[in-house]
């Protein structure tokens, strides 16, 4: 239940930032066409796209559609498949934990930097997307690990 709510929330955040990205790009095209310069649109589009992509990457990891190399997994069955899935999940968990820790450090380091075109906004809000992505990826991966360990009795593992 918690995982579904987290995924739904993250999907909503990603979609909102994607909508902001498209609206900003459309606004930028229109203003350039009529000869008005809106210098802030480049940064808003870039940073909203970053948020959309990072939120989407985490959701895709939960759905097991982001990091997927399934050539060997498709050939294995039973405990071999479960074991390989567990090893993959542990590697992804280590990567996600590193993203969380180092993303947090980057966010802290860049927090007081300002946007160029909108100096009242802090870069820390942009960098917050990295540890948030890492944290949610870790949560999703831990849920996968717990589910797979519980089903380790030889049944087919969810991919």
Residue pairs with C-beta under 8 A, 6 or more apart in sequence:
3 62
3 139
3 140
3 143
6 136
6 139
6 140
7 59
7 62
7 140
10 55
10 58
10 59
10 136
11 55
11 56
11 59
13 51
13 55
14 51
14 52
14 53
14 55
14 56
14 59
15 52
17 48
17 49
17 51
17 52
17 55
18 48
18 49
18 52
20 44
20 48
21 45
21 48
21 49
21 52
24 41
24 44
24 45
24 48
25 41
25 45
27 38
27 41
28 38
28 41
28 42
28 45
31 37
31 38
31 41
32 38
39 117
40 117
40 118
42 117
43 115
43 116
43 117
43 118
44 118
47 115
47 126
50 126
50 129
51 126
51 129
54 129
54 130
54 132
54 133
55 129
55 132
55 133
57 66
57 133
57 137
58 133
58 136
58 137
58 140
60 66
61 67
61 92
61 96
61 137
61 140
61 141
62 136
62 140
62 143
64 144
64 158
64 159
67 88
67 92
68 159
70 159
72 84
73 81
73 84
73 85
73 159
76 84
77 156
78 154
78 156
79 152
79 154
81 156
81 157
82 148
82 151
82 152
82 154
82 157
85 144
85 148
85 157
85 159
86 145
86 148
86 149
86 152
89 141
89 144
89 145
89 148
90 145
92 137
92 141
93 138
93 141
93 142
93 145
95 137
96 134
96 135
96 137
96 138
96 141
97 134
97 138
98 134
99 130
99 131
99 133
99 134
99 137
100 131
100 134
100 135
100 138
101 131
101 134
102 130
103 127
103 130
103 131
103 132
103 133
103 134
104 131
106 127
106 130
107 124
107 127
107 128
107 130
107 131
108 124
110 123
110 124
110 126
110 127
111 122
111 123
111 124
111 127
112 122
112 123
112 124
113 122
113 123
113 124
114 120
114 121
114 122
114 123
115 121
115 122
115 123
144 158
147 158
148 157
148 158
151 157
151 158
